[in-house]
C-alpha cells in the first residue's frame, strides 16, 4: 500500500467497521475488518493496515478506540 492508498483504505475500513456493527451488534477485530475490506475488492488490506488506519479514523472522530489503539469501544 502506498500513502496515496490511505484515504481509500480509511473509507473502506470505516465502512467495514460500521457494516460489522450493523450486522452483528458487536465491535469487529482488525482481522474481521481486513476480511471485509478485502472482500470489497477495491484495496488490499490486512490486520496491520487496518490497525494503521484506526488512528487516522480516530483523529477524524470516526472511531473511539480503547487505550491499546487496536480495539474499538
C-alpha contacts under 8 A as a table, 3 or more apart, distances in Angstrom:
res1	aa1	res2	aa2	distance
1	X	5	X	6.06
1	X	6	X	7.62
1	X	44	X	7.53
2	X	5	X	5.31
2	X	6	X	7.04
3	X	6	X	5.39
4	X	7	X	6.90
5	X	8	X	5.51
5	X	9	X	6.09
5	X	43	X	7.87
6	X	9	X	4.97
6	X	10	X	5.91
6	X	53	X	7.51
7	X	10	X	5.04
7	X	11	X	6.33
8	X	11	X	5.23
8	X	12	X	6.26
8	X	43	X	7.57
9	X	12	X	5.01
9	X	13	X	5.98
9	X	43	X	6.55
9	X	45	X	7.69
9	X	53	X	7.41
10	X	13	X	5.06
10	X	14	X	6.09
10	X	53	X	5.70
10	X	54	X	7.99
10	X	56	X	7.59
10	X	57	X	6.85
11	X	14	X	5.11
11	X	15	X	6.18
12	X	15	X	5.15
12	X	16	X	6.02
12	X	37	X	5.92
13	X	16	X	5.01
13	X	17	X	6.09
13	X	33	X	6.52
13	X	34	X	7.64
13	X	37	X	6.35
13	X	50	X	6.66
13	X	53	X	7.33
14	X	17	X	5.20
14	X	18	X	6.20
14	X	57	X	7.52
14	X	62	X	7.53
15	X	18	X	5.13
15	X	19	X	5.91
16	X	19	X	5.05
16	X	20	X	6.03
16	X	33	X	5.70
16	X	36	X	5.81
16	X	37	X	6.26
17	X	20	X	5.17
17	X	21	X	6.27
17	X	27	X	7.52
17	X	28	X	6.53
17	X	33	X	6.21
18	X	21	X	5.16
18	X	22	X	6.14
19	X	22	X	5.07
19	X	23	X	6.10
20	X	23	X	5.22
20	X	24	X	5.84
20	X	25	X	7.39
20	X	26	X	7.36
20	X	27	X	7.16
20	X	28	X	6.37
20	X	33	X	7.83
21	X	24	X	5.40
21	X	25	X	4.73
21	X	26	X	5.34
21	X	27	X	5.88
21	X	28	X	7.25
22	X	25	X	5.79
27	X	72	X	6.33
27	X	73	X	7.31
28	X	31	X	7.89
28	X	32	X	5.81
28	X	33	X	6.35
28	X	72	X	7.60
29	X	32	X	5.17
29	X	33	X	6.37
29	X	71	X	6.99
30	X	33	X	5.06
30	X	34	X	6.09
30	X	47	X	5.02
30	X	48	X	7.75
30	X	50	X	5.90
30	X	51	X	6.36
30	X	70	X	7.23
30	X	71	X	7.84
31	X	34	X	5.04
31	X	35	X	6.31
31	X	46	X	6.98
31	X	47	X	4.86
32	X	35	X	5.17
32	X	36	X	6.41
33	X	36	X	5.13
33	X	37	X	6.15
33	X	47	X	7.52
33	X	50	X	7.06
34	X	37	X	5.06
34	X	38	X	5.99
34	X	45	X	5.34
34	X	46	X	5.02
34	X	47	X	5.48
34	X	50	X	6.27
35	X	38	X	5.13
35	X	39	X	6.05
35	X	45	X	7.68
35	X	46	X	7.56
36	X	39	X	5.02
36	X	40	X	6.42
37	X	40	X	5.22
37	X	41	X	7.14
37	X	42	X	7.85
37	X	43	X	7.10
37	X	44	X	7.26
37	X	45	X	6.28
38	X	41	X	5.43
38	X	42	X	7.41
38	X	43	X	6.57
38	X	44	X	5.58
38	X	45	X	5.76
38	X	46	X	7.92
40	X	43	X	7.57
41	X	44	X	7.33
45	X	48	X	7.94
45	X	49	X	5.87
45	X	50	X	6.71
46	X	49	X	5.43
46	X	50	X	6.32
47	X	50	X	5.04
47	X	51	X	6.16
48	X	51	X	5.08
48	X	52	X	6.20
49	X	52	X	4.87
49	X	53	X	6.27
50	X	53	X	5.06
50	X	54	X	6.44
51	X	54	X	5.24
51	X	55	X	7.65
51	X	69	X	7.76
51	X	70	X	5.81
52	X	55	X	6.54
52	X	56	X	7.56
53	X	56	X	5.33
53	X	57	X	6.27
54	X	57	X	5.10
54	X	58	X	6.04
54	X	63	X	7.23
54	X	65	X	7.90
54	X	69	X	7.39
54	X	70	X	7.13
55	X	58	X	4.84
55	X	59	X	6.09
55	X	69	X	7.22
56	X	59	X	5.11
56	X	60	X	6.52
57	X	60	X	5.06
57	X	61	X	6.34
57	X	62	X	5.21
57	X	63	X	5.77
58	X	61	X	4.85
58	X	62	X	5.53
58	X	63	X	4.74
58	X	64	X	6.03
58	X	65	X	7.11
59	X	62	X	7.50
60	X	63	X	7.85
61	X	64	X	7.14
63	X	72	X	6.92
64	X	72	X	5.97
64	X	73	X	5.70
65	X	68	X	7.59
65	X	69	X	5.63
65	X	70	X	6.87
65	X	71	X	5.70
65	X	72	X	4.48
65	X	73	X	5.40
66	X	69	X	5.67
66	X	70	X	7.01
66	X	71	X	5.34
66	X	72	X	5.84
66	X	73	X	5.76
67	X	71	X	7.97
68	X	71	X	6.55
69	X	72	X	7.89
